[in-house]
């Protein structure tokens, strides 16, 4: 009584169960399986889905009356690929969650690993990110999660072409990035993937070692 019920992926609920849920919401009473009496209930319902319920309702794939019941207050979240800084925050949350769950020492992400996470487009959204952090915690042998501990698809050569330049909000004054920024971002990702190996990074970028050395000097990579 007076609590909150959260239903995830409600778009996958069968139509017959949708009818049951609608009846509960309208009558505010339920009967237990095997029970003989209805019991009054009072709760707040929160439902989530990644499916277009409005379109499904028009196609009779989701009950229209239930849809209107649920859409009294609707909040739409953009995909994780459009919330790169959320990916950084959520990755830290999942790391803390799993470390606490297994009773292990708290781990952190290295700056290089953070850059990879923020650059990836996360087609599987938050669930994929959570899975990736769980994988990394199982792979790492130190207190800091490095790029080598992340799932291979995050550090694959294919992912290097999906450059999403990471900058501070105040630096994002233009929608179109300069070629100089894109070039430096490509070098950053190649060095991360190659673990700072100049020959490997040059091969990933498709340029000679001499060209890469010249670019490193141009962008003041003094640490290499």
N, C-alpha and C positions, 0 to 999 in steps of 0.2 A: 504494500500500500504506500502510495506517495513516492515510489521509486522511479527509475528510468530503465526502459527496455531498449537495448540497441540491437537492431536487426541488420546484419551486414549482407551485401549482395541480394537485396530484396528483389532485384530484377530477375533473379533466377527462381523465385518462388513459384511453384505450380499454381495454376488458376484456382484449383479446388481449395488450396490452402489460403489463397488470397481472400476467398469468400469467407473462410473461417475467421481470418484476421479482421476483415471489415466488420463482421458481426460483433466481434469482441469490442472493437472501437466504438461501434454505435450503441451497443447495449451495456457496455462496461461491466460485463460479467462473463465468467468462464466456468466450465465444468471439467473437472479432472477426468482423465481416462479411467473408466470403471466406476466413476462417481454417479450419484443420482441427483445431486442438487447443484444449482448454479451458485457461484460465489462472486460477490461484487468485487471489482478491482478498480484501482485508481492509479494510473501510472502515466508517465510521459514517454512517448515513443519517438525514437530517433532511428531513421533508416538510411542506409548508404547503398549506392550502386554506381557502377561505371557504365551503365547502359542508359540510352535515351528513353526514359519511361513515357514521355509525352508522345513520341513516335510509336512506341510499342502499344500504347493505349489506343491510338488511332487504327492500328492494325489488329486490334483485339488480342494482342499478345500479353497485355497487362490490363487488369480491370480499371476502367476509367474512373469509376466511383472511388476506388481505393487510391488511385493516383491523386485525385483532388483532395482526398482526406490527408494524404501525406505531404502535399505541396503547400500547406498553409505557410510554412516558412522554409524556403529552399535556399541552400548555399551551394554554389558551384565552385569547386576548386580546380584551378588549371593543372595540367599534367606536370609531373615533377621536372621534366626537361625545361619547363619555363620558370622553374623556381630553384635555380642553381644554389642559392644560399640556403634554401630550405634543405636541400640534399646534404649540405655540410652539417647543419644542425641536427637533422634526423639521423645521420650516420653516427654522430656522437651519442645520441640518445640510445640507439640500438646497441652500441658497444657497451654503454653503462648497463643497459638492461640485461644483456647476456652475461656480462662479467658478474653481476649481482646474482643472477640465476644459478650460475655454476660455482659461485663463491670464489672466483679467481681475482687476482690483482687487476686493478683497472688498467686497461690499455688505451693508447691514444694513436691517432693517425699522424703519420709524418706529413710535412707540407707537400711533398711530392704525391703521396697517396690522396691527400685532400684535393689536389689539383685535378687528378684523374677523375675522382668522384664527381666533382663539380662540372667537368667537361663532358661527361657521358650523358646520353639522352634518355636513359632509363625507360625503355618501352614498357617494362612491367611495373613501372611506378614504384610505390612505397614497398610493396611486397618483394620486389626484386632487390631493392636497396637493403632491406632487412636480411634477405637471404645472403647477399654479398658480404654483409658485415659478419654474419654468423660464420660464413666460410673463412673469412680473413682471420677471425679469432681462433679458429681451429688450426689454421696454417701457421700463424706467427709463432716464433720461438723467442720473442723478446717482448719488451714492454711497449714497443712502438711498431705499429703496423706499417710496413713498407709496401711499395708497389708490387713486389714479388709475392706478397701474401694475398693479393687480391685475385678474384677469379680471372681466368685467362682472357675472357672476352673484354674485360676492361682495359687490358694492356696489349691487346692484339694489334698487329700492324693495320688491320682494317679500321680499327677505331681511331687511328692516328689521323685519318683523313676527315674525321668528323670534328673539326676544330671548333670549339666554342670558347672564344677568348674570355678569360676570367679577369675581371677588373673590378675595382671599387665602384660603388654606385656613382660617386661624384665624377668618375672618369668616363661614364657612359653618356657622353653628351651627344653622340651621333649614332644613328642606327647602323650605318655602314662603317666598318672598320677600315683603317688604312692598311695598305699592303705590308707596311713595316710591322705593324702589330700582329697581323696574321702570320707573317714569316717568323717572328720571334716566338709566337705561340706554338708554331709547328716545331721549331727547334727545341722548345721546352719539353714538349710531349715526346719527341724522339729521344732526347737525352734520358728522360724518365724511363722509357721503355728499354733503352739500351744500357741502363744502369751506369750512365756517364761514360760509356765506351764510345770514343770518337769514331772509330771505324764502323761500328754497328749503327750508330746514329746516322752517319753519313749514308750508309746503305739504305736505311729506312727512308731517308729523305730523297734518295735518288740523286745525290750530288757527290762530288769527290771530297776526300778528306781535306784537301787544300782549301776548297771552297768553304767547307764547314769551319775550318780554323779561322778563315778570314771573317766569316760571319760572327763567330764567337768573339773575336777581337772587336768587331764593330759594335756588338751589343754588350761589351764589357763583362764577359764571363771570366772574371779573374780567378774564380775558384777552381777552374778546370785546368 
